Amino acid sequence: MQIFKFGGASVKDAAGVRNVAKILEKVGYAHSLIVISAMGKTTNALEVVVNNYFKAPAQLPESLQTIKDFHYQIIRELFSDENHPVYWKVDGLFAELSSFLERNKSPKHSFVYDQVIGFGELLSTTIISQYLNDNGIKNNWIDVRNLIKTDSNYRDAGINWEETQTNISNNINKSLLNITQGFLGSDANFFTTTLGREGSDYTAAIFAYCLNAKSVTIWKDVPGVLNADPRYFQHTQLLRKIPYQEAIELAFYGASVIHPKTLQPLQQKEIPLYVRSFVNPTEEGSAVCNVASLEPKVPCFILKKDQILLSLSSRDFSFIMEEGISYIFKSLHKAQMKVSVIQNSAISFSVCVENKFDTLPELLEKLEERFKVSVTEGVTLYTIRHATEAAIAEVATGKNVLLKQVSSDTVQMIIN
């Protein structure tokens, strides 16, 4: 069985949906499962809904209407019959979303976030499944929340692998084309959970692991895995074959083409991951697979914007030893901060973090109980794998480097 994943950029409009059908006809879709993300920027639009729900309720109807208009425009372009069943199915999803917002009593932002945000994937898969069926590509629509079971760590849920394995093994018909949602699961109480932003790649890997799939293919708007993001770097190179370990390192440091959690389950069963272009689907693209090393070993550039550099120092010039470092990490963990870089000396400690859950004020209050804290927001973190002097100069020349860390194979620089 093969697993395909189509992201939001590939299904951002009616033309994108038609292109998915063309790709399936070209590459074949027998014995397949397709994981699909929300259309275009729908997840961002639903985040606006969540924000308005808590902070600007008067603007809530307008933000909902924006999402409705976007999806109904796509439907009108794909389906000529105004009485097509897709309309009442999509109507039902929007009614379910509105009903939740009206009756919800929970004040917990992360809980509400997950219940709302998942409608993007439910809408996209409903529309695409209907379109494919109407155009001769018969498929089985699946609600992924009935299969992938998680804990209740909303917005970054952990997988209950044993229950998920049983559900997928017992409920996926491998002889059919199956379509389901990325990014989503459900907890023991059947509340929707999410696997972290951009988690649809991870969903594809979960299904591949549980089904012993022969491969996973992620369809992107780039030719494959490049050695740098073409939006920020010129003269990028395509990496055709990448060892699992190297791909995990790139994902860990923030390479956006692959979700960080995706590779571990694939590596365990040596399931190859292909990254191919939905613009040019016949091109070979990249393969993450069981090869010895990255050849040629070109420098790989990873850029992460909007990071925060925290510089801590002891108030009495005492050493920051194990107990102090433990306090710092417990505080970071409680604030759910994503740590990118750490550097310490005897009396100082610097850490670059991503304020993923908007918990910076609470974190600073906790840290300032013990340390002097300097905060620099809006910094950019550059990571260079297989760095050369020329590669370092390309990034650093003419820029204000706040922190630099060099290891045997990787250089990281925080630049203001």
C-alpha positions as CSV (number, residue, x, y, z in Angstrom):
1,M,0.0,0.0,0.0
2,Q,1.2,3.5,-0.7
3,I,0.5,6.7,1.2
4,F,0.2,10.1,-0.5
5,K,0.0,13.4,1.3
6,F,-1.3,16.6,-0.3
7,G,-0.7,19.8,1.7
8,G,-2.7,23.1,1.8
9,A,-0.7,24.7,-1.1
10,S,-1.6,21.8,-3.4
11,V,-5.4,22.2,-2.8
12,K,-5.6,25.9,-2.3
13,D,-8.2,26.4,-5.0
14,A,-10.4,24.5,-7.6
15,A,-7.5,24.2,-10.0
16,G,-5.4,22.6,-7.2
17,V,-8.2,20.0,-6.6
18,R,-8.4,19.2,-10.3
19,N,-4.6,18.8,-10.4
20,V,-4.8,16.2,-7.5
21,A,-7.1,14.2,-9.7
22,K,-4.7,14.5,-12.7
23,I,-1.7,13.4,-10.5
24,L,-3.6,10.3,-9.3
25,E,-4.5,9.4,-12.8
26,K,-0.8,9.8,-13.9
27,V,0.9,8.0,-11.0
28,G,-1.8,5.5,-10.1
29,Y,-3.9,5.2,-7.0
30,A,-4.7,1.5,-6.5
31,H,-4.2,0.3,-2.9
32,S,-3.6,3.8,-1.7
33,L,-4.4,6.1,1.2
34,I,-4.4,9.9,0.8
35,V,-3.9,12.3,3.6
36,I,-5.0,15.9,2.9
37,S,-4.5,19.1,4.7
38,A,-6.8,22.1,5.0
39,M,-7.2,24.2,1.8
40,G,-4.8,27.0,1.3
41,K,-4.6,29.3,4.4
42,T,-7.7,27.9,6.1
43,T,-5.8,26.9,9.2
44,N,-4.7,30.5,9.6
45,A,-8.2,31.7,9.0
46,L,-9.5,29.3,11.7
47,E,-6.9,30.6,14.1
48,V,-8.5,34.1,13.6
49,V,-11.8,32.5,14.5
50,V,-10.4,31.1,17.7
51,N,-8.8,34.5,18.6
52,N,-12.1,36.3,17.9
53,Y,-13.9,33.8,20.0
54,F,-11.8,34.7,23.0
55,K,-10.9,38.3,22.4
56,A,-13.2,39.9,19.8
57,P,-16.6,38.1,19.8
58,A,-18.2,40.9,17.7
59,Q,-15.9,39.9,14.9
60,L,-16.6,36.2,15.1
61,P,-19.4,36.0,12.5
62,E,-17.3,37.9,9.9
63,S,-14.3,35.6,10.4
64,L,-16.5,32.5,10.0
65,Q,-18.2,34.0,6.9
66,T,-14.7,34.5,5.3
67,I,-14.0,30.8,5.6
68,K,-17.5,29.9,4.3
69,D,-17.1,32.1,1.3
70,F,-13.7,30.7,0.5
71,H,-14.9,27.1,0.5
72,Y,-18.2,27.7,-1.3
73,Q,-16.4,29.5,-4.1
74,I,-14.3,26.4,-4.6
75,I,-17.4,24.2,-4.5
76,R,-19.2,26.3,-7.1
77,E,-16.2,26.0,-9.5
78,L,-15.9,22.2,-9.0
79,F,-19.6,21.2,-9.0
80,S,-22.0,22.5,-11.6
81,D,-25.1,21.1,-9.9
82,E,-26.3,23.5,-7.2
83,N,-28.2,20.5,-5.5
84,H,-25.1,18.4,-5.3
85,P,-24.8,16.5,-2.0
86,V,-21.4,18.2,-1.3
87,Y,-23.4,21.4,-0.4
88,W,-25.4,19.8,2.5
89,K,-22.3,17.9,3.7
90,V,-20.3,21.2,3.9
91,D,-23.4,23.0,5.4
92,G,-23.4,20.3,8.1
93,L,-19.8,20.8,9.0
94,F,-20.2,24.6,9.3
95,A,-23.3,24.1,11.4
96,E,-21.3,21.7,13.7
97,L,-18.6,24.4,14.0
98,S,-21.1,27.1,14.8
99,S,-22.8,24.9,17.3
100,F,-19.6,24.2,19.2
101,L,-18.8,27.9,19.4
102,E,-22.3,28.6,20.8
103,R,-22.4,25.8,23.4
104,N,-18.8,25.5,24.5
105,K,-18.2,26.1,28.2
106,S,-14.4,25.4,28.4
107,P,-12.2,28.5,28.9
108,K,-9.1,26.5,27.9
109,H,-7.6,28.0,24.7
110,S,-5.8,24.9,23.6
111,F,-8.9,22.8,23.9
112,V,-11.0,25.2,21.9
113,Y,-8.3,25.6,19.4
114,D,-8.3,21.9,18.6
115,Q,-12.0,21.6,18.4
116,V,-12.2,24.5,15.9
117,I,-9.0,24.1,13.8
118,G,-9.8,20.6,12.6
119,F,-12.7,21.7,10.5
120,G,-10.2,22.8,7.9
121,E,-9.2,19.2,7.1
122,L,-12.8,17.9,7.4
123,L,-14.0,20.5,4.9
124,S,-11.1,19.9,2.4
125,T,-11.4,16.1,2.4
126,T,-15.2,16.2,2.1
127,I,-15.0,18.4,-1.0
128,I,-12.1,16.5,-2.6
129,S,-13.6,13.1,-1.9
130,Q,-16.8,14.2,-3.6
131,Y,-15.0,15.7,-6.6
132,L,-12.9,12.6,-7.2
133,N,-15.9,10.3,-6.9
134,D,-17.7,12.4,-9.5
135,N,-14.7,12.2,-11.8
136,G,-14.3,8.4,-11.8
137,I,-11.8,8.1,-9.0
138,K,-13.9,6.1,-6.5
139,N,-12.7,6.5,-2.9
140,N,-13.6,5.8,0.7
141,W,-13.8,8.9,3.0
142,I,-12.5,8.2,6.5
143,D,-12.8,10.3,9.7
144,V,-9.2,10.1,11.0
145,R,-10.4,10.9,14.5
146,N,-11.9,7.4,14.7
147,L,-8.5,5.8,14.0
148,I,-5.7,7.9,15.5
149,K,-6.0,8.0,19.2
150,T,-4.0,10.4,21.4
151,D,-3.6,11.8,24.9
152,S,-5.3,15.1,25.8
153,N,-2.3,17.3,25.3
154,Y,-4.2,19.6,23.0
155,R,-2.3,21.3,20.1
156,D,0.6,18.8,20.4
157,A,-1.0,15.5,21.2
158,G,1.0,12.3,21.8
159,I,0.0,9.1,19.9
160,N,-1.5,6.1,21.7
161,W,0.3,3.7,19.3
162,E,-1.3,0.4,20.5
163,E,-4.9,1.7,20.1
164,T,-4.1,3.5,16.8
165,Q,-2.4,0.4,15.4
166,T,-5.5,-1.7,16.2
167,N,-7.9,0.8,14.8
168,I,-6.0,1.3,11.5
169,S,-5.4,-2.5,11.0
170,N,-9.1,-3.3,11.6
171,N,-10.7,-0.4,9.6
172,I,-8.6,0.3,6.5
173,N,-9.6,-1.6,3.4
174,K,-6.3,-1.9,1.5
175,S,-8.0,-2.7,-1.8
176,L,-9.7,0.7,-1.9
177,L,-8.5,4.3,-2.4
178,N,-8.9,5.9,1.1
179,I,-9.0,9.6,1.8
180,T,-8.6,11.0,5.3
181,Q,-7.5,14.1,7.2
182,G,-4.0,15.1,8.2
183,F,-3.1,16.7,11.6
184,L,-6.0,15.3,13.6
185,G,-6.7,12.6,16.2
186,S,-9.0,12.2,19.2
187,D,-8.5,11.6,22.9
188,A,-10.2,9.0,25.1
189,N,-13.3,11.3,25.3
190,F,-13.4,11.6,21.5
191,F,-12.6,15.3,21.6
192,T,-10.5,16.4,18.6
193,T,-6.8,16.7,19.2
194,T,-4.1,18.0,16.8
195,L,-0.6,16.7,16.3
196,G,1.2,20.1,16.0
197,R,1.2,22.6,13.2
198,E,2.1,21.0,9.8
199,G,1.3,17.6,11.3
200,S,-0.2,16.1,8.2
201,D,3.2,14.7,7.2
202,Y,3.2,12.9,10.6
203,T,-0.3,11.6,9.9
204,A,1.0,10.0,6.7
205,A,3.9,8.4,8.6
206,I,1.5,7.0,11.2
207,F,-0.6,5.3,8.6
208,A,2.5,4.1,6.8
209,Y,3.9,2.5,9.9
210,C,0.6,0.9,10.9
211,L,-0.1,-0.4,7.4
212,N,3.4,-1.5,6.6
213,A,3.2,0.7,3.5
214,K,5.7,0.4,0.7
215,S,6.2,4.2,0.6
216,V,5.1,7.7,1.6
217,T,5.0,10.5,-1.0
218,I,4.6,14.1,0.1
219,W,3.5,16.4,-2.8
220,K,5.0,19.9,-2.5
221,D,5.3,23.1,-4.5
222,V,9.1,22.5,-4.7
223,P,11.0,19.9,-6.8
224,G,11.9,17.9,-3.7
225,V,14.1,18.5,-0.6
226,L,16.4,21.4,-1.4
227,N,19.6,22.4,0.4
228,A,17.9,25.7,1.3
229,D,14.6,27.5,1.1
230,P,14.4,29.1,-2.3
231,R,12.4,32.0,-0.8
232,Y,15.5,33.2,1.0
233,F,18.5,31.6,-0.8
234,Q,19.6,31.7,-4.4
235,H,21.2,28.8,-6.3
236,T,19.5,26.0,-4.3
237,Q,20.4,22.3,-5.0
238,L,18.1,19.3,-5.1
239,L,19.1,16.5,-2.6
240,R,18.1,13.4,-4.5
241,K,18.9,10.7,-1.9
242,I,19.0,11.5,1.8
243,P,19.8,9.1,4.7
244,Y,17.1,8.9,7.4
245,Q,19.5,10.3,10.0
246,E,20.4,13.3,7.9
247,A,16.7,14.1,7.2
248,I,15.9,13.8,10.9
249,E,18.7,16.3,11.7
250,L,17.4,18.7,9.0
251,A,13.9,18.4,10.3
252,F,15.0,18.8,13.9
253,Y,16.8,22.1,13.0
254,G,13.7,23.4,11.3
255,A,13.7,22.4,7.6
256,S,10.1,23.1,6.7
257,V,9.8,20.6,3.9
258,I,9.5,17.7,6.4
259,H,7.7,17.6,9.7
260,P,10.1,16.7,12.6
261,K,8.1,13.8,13.9
262,T,7.5,12.2,10.5
263,L,10.7,10.3,10.0
264,Q,11.1,8.2,13.2
265,P,8.2,5.8,12.4
266,L,9.3,5.5,8.8
267,Q,12.9,4.8,9.7
268,Q,11.9,2.0,12.1
269,K,10.4,0.1,9.3
270,E,12.7,1.5,6.5
271,I,9.7,2.9,4.6
272,P,11.1,5.4,2.0
273,L,9.7,8.9,2.0
274,Y,9.5,10.6,-1.4
275,V,9.1,14.4,-1.8
276,R,7.8,15.3,-5.2
277,S,6.4,18.3,-7.0
278,F,2.7,18.6,-7.6
279,V,3.6,21.1,-10.4
280,N,5.7,18.5,-12.2
281,P,4.5,15.2,-10.9
282,T,6.5,13.1,-13.4
283,E,9.9,14.4,-12.0
284,E,11.8,12.1,-9.6
285,G,12.1,14.4,-6.7
286,S,13.9,13.4,-3.5
287,A,14.0,10.2,-1.5
288,V,14.6,9.8,2.2
289,C,15.7,6.2,2.4
290,N,18.3,3.7,3.7
291,V,21.4,5.1,2.1
292,A,24.9,5.4,3.7
293,S,25.4,9.1,3.5
294,L,24.3,12.4,1.9
295,E,26.2,12.7,-1.5
296,P,27.3,15.1,-2.4
297,K,27.6,16.6,1.0
298,V,26.7,20.2,0.2
299,P,26.0,22.8,2.8
300,C,22.3,22.8,3.9
301,F,20.8,26.1,5.1
302,I,17.9,26.3,7.5
303,L,16.3,29.6,8.5
304,K,13.8,30.1,11.4
305,K,12.4,33.6,11.8
306,D,10.7,35.2,14.8
307,Q,12.8,33.5,17.4
308,I,13.5,34.9,20.9
309,L,16.9,35.0,22.5
310,L,16.9,34.9,26.3
311,S,20.1,35.7,28.0
312,L,20.2,34.8,31.7
313,S,22.8,35.6,34.3
314,S,23.0,34.9,38.1
315,R,22.1,37.9,40.3
316,D,25.1,37.3,42.6
317,F,27.6,36.2,40.0
318,S,27.4,32.7,41.3
319,F,27.9,29.8,38.9
320,I,24.8,28.5,37.0
321,M,25.2,24.8,37.8
322,E,23.0,21.7,37.5
323,E,20.3,23.0,39.9
324,G,20.0,26.3,38.1
325,I,19.9,24.7,34.7
326,S,17.3,22.3,35.9
327,Y,15.1,25.2,37.1
328,I,15.5,26.9,33.7
329,F,14.5,23.8,31.8
330,K,11.5,23.1,34.0
331,S,10.3,26.6,33.4
332,L,10.8,26.2,29.6
333,H,8.9,22.9,29.7
334,K,6.0,24.4,31.7
335,A,5.7,27.3,29.2
336,Q,5.8,24.8,26.3
337,M,8.7,26.7,24.7
338,K,10.4,25.1,21.7
339,V,14.1,25.3,22.4
340,S,16.4,25.8,19.3
341,V,19.8,26.7,20.7
342,I,21.5,26.5,24.1
343,Q,24.8,28.1,25.2
344,N,26.1,28.5,28.7
345,S,29.2,29.7,30.6
346,A,29.9,29.7,34.3
347,I,27.6,32.7,35.1
348,S,25.4,33.0,32.1
349,F,23.0,31.0,30.1
350,S,21.6,31.8,26.6
351,V,18.7,30.0,25.0
352,C,16.9,30.6,21.7
353,V,13.2,29.7,21.8
354,E,10.1,29.8,19.7
355,N,7.1,31.3,21.5
356,K,4.7,28.7,20.0
357,F,2.0,29.1,22.6
358,D,2.3,32.8,23.5
359,T,3.5,32.0,27.0
360,L,6.5,34.4,27.1
361,P,5.2,36.7,29.8
362,E,4.6,33.8,32.2
363,L,8.0,32.3,31.4
364,L,9.8,35.6,32.1
365,E,8.0,36.1,35.4
366,K,9.2,32.6,36.5
367,L,12.8,33.1,35.3
368,E,13.1,36.6,36.8
369,E,12.5,35.1,40.2
370,R,16.0,33.6,40.0
371,F,18.0,35.4,37.3
372,K,18.6,38.6,35.5
373,V,17.0,38.2,32.1
374,S,17.6,40.0,28.9
375,V,15.1,39.4,26.0
376,T,15.8,40.0,22.3
377,E,12.7,39.3,20.2
378,G,12.4,38.9,16.5
379,V,15.8,37.3,15.9
380,T,16.5,34.9,13.1
381,L,18.2,31.5,13.6
382,Y,20.4,30.2,10.8
383,T,21.5,26.6,10.9
384,I,24.1,25.3,8.4
385,R,24.6,21.6,8.1
386,H,28.0,20.5,6.5
387,A,29.1,24.1,6.9
388,T,32.0,25.5,4.9
389,E,33.8,28.9,5.4
390,A,32.1,30.2,2.3
391,A,28.7,29.1,3.5
392,I,29.2,30.7,6.9
393,A,30.3,33.9,5.2
394,E,27.2,33.9,3.0
395,V,25.0,34.0,6.0
396,A,27.0,36.2,8.4
397,T,28.6,38.9,6.2
398,G,27.1,42.3,7.0
399,K,24.8,41.0,9.7
400,N,24.8,41.4,13.5
401,V,25.6,38.0,14.9
402,L,24.3,37.8,18.5
403,L,25.3,34.2,19.2
404,K,27.3,31.6,17.2
405,Q,27.7,27.9,18.0
406,V,29.9,25.5,16.1
407,S,30.0,21.7,16.3
408,S,31.8,19.2,14.1
409,D,29.1,19.2,11.4
410,T,26.8,22.1,12.2
411,V,27.0,25.8,12.7
412,Q,24.2,27.9,14.2
413,M,24.0,31.7,14.3
414,I,21.4,33.9,15.9
415,I,21.2,37.2,13.9
416,N,19.4,40.3,14.8
